[in-house]
Amino acid sequence: MRAIDYFDRGHDLDPRRPCLVDGTSGETMSFAAVRALTIRIAAALHAAGFRSQQPIALYGPNSVTMMAALLAIWRANGQWVPVNTRNAIDANAAYLDYVRCGWLFYHSSQAADVAALKARVPSLTHFVCLDRSYDGDPSLDQFLCDNDMDSLPDFSDPFGKPDDIVGLFPTGGTTGPSKGVVVTNLGWGTMIETLAGALDGKTAAPVSLVVAPITHAAGPVALATLSLGATQVILPGFDAAAVLGAIAHHRVTHLYLPPTALYSLLDAPELADSDTKSLKFFLLVGSAVSPEKLRRAVDIFGPCLCQAYGQVESPMIVTWLPPEDVSAAAAGDRPERLASCGRPTRSVTLAIMDEEGRLLPDGEAGELVVRGVLVSREYHAQPQATAEIRTHGWHHTGDIARRDADGYVYIVDRKKDMVVSGGFNVFTAEVEAAVTELAAVRECAVIGIPHEKWGEAVHAIVVADNIGDMEIIAHAKARLGGVKAPKSVAFVPAIPRTAAGKMDKKALRAAYWTGARMVN
């Protein structure tokens, strides 16, 4: 089906049900009102010269209007171009120019950035400011004025337009400029149906809290839960106290956060007095989760924690670790599964591959590779990069993983992050998990730094309170042995992160490898 068809499925369950709720003001729109607004926006787009399958970008913080505009892009059969406001303006300008984006919906809080984009991106010719008229650009209300809802063309067909493009999604860009991942209705629909199936049940009145940026994983989570008829409570950004307050006030049942936000919740002073009993699914996606912190989260939030693994090229739910498995592991039944991202979903075939393209047996570590309709079609206008990531007839994720005899997958490192010390492969996720077992350690990033004898030495960069480096090293050595344990520890107030919220290990390594040749 088309992306907008999943929203309409949720609408048809009960058009009167609250659909979008501003978590700050309390402003509420029903499914019927949101559907009508998306039709008006889509009709206005086509009346203004928009053509089916043109790229449209959204630029601004989470809001009810931003979510409605996203749905309207799909209603108009446009290609969504997510733009992360945390990126450097040069990176965003380069990406919008690369995908030849012509339309931009933005919030006035981003006006300075938008002015720079106007000057740097020749293809951008149409602008709508969502909250007010600005610098000659119409407000959304002005843009909608006097447009006939009945003028919107019908873009559906009997097959759900499987080959139409739903979005041009940027990769992280940590090793160079972002590539545009071409995601079709077929792949997007597969993801939405798989995710919605995993998050269904346990409640007849789902309420989903949208707090992570909709330009990242929160967008597909919102659409998946909208297809279930879930009310979306929208916060402009993450604040631990505001999240805990919203859960209690709105009786939130579904919550997605990256692991770093979970850690902030666990440290929030408001947590002790917060009512979070309504939570049925607390989904963690985006990076590895500390098993010790996951165990603590189950103790606090109850049997609702779950994990998924995916990436932009094979989005969101390649593997799934349901709440039942997490809760059992936290209680001591197969506790090692707290470090797993789950088993493959029905939407993919998954394997572990060595450097020569041989598929490895259970227990051996290698690159995680996948096949299936969940895998994106290609990189936009980059056939060579597409061919490189599809060698040996599989999509290569770039993640090192192993699979146990029961089919559970364990991500042990990014291929580029693995440390090679004295000829031994050290997987940084394993070391980070051991270090964060210590109660005083809030976060840990492990990298390799130059060593005259071993080539690389394992180095831990830690955010912690009242603990010394030797205590950390001794604990890791007892858990992992001398080869894998950090040889040095640096304490920092915060670990740098990419615009997508992941640990920026490239930046961390650069401080140590300037003028030296990296081993990996």
Disulfide bonds with the S-S distance in Angstrom:
none
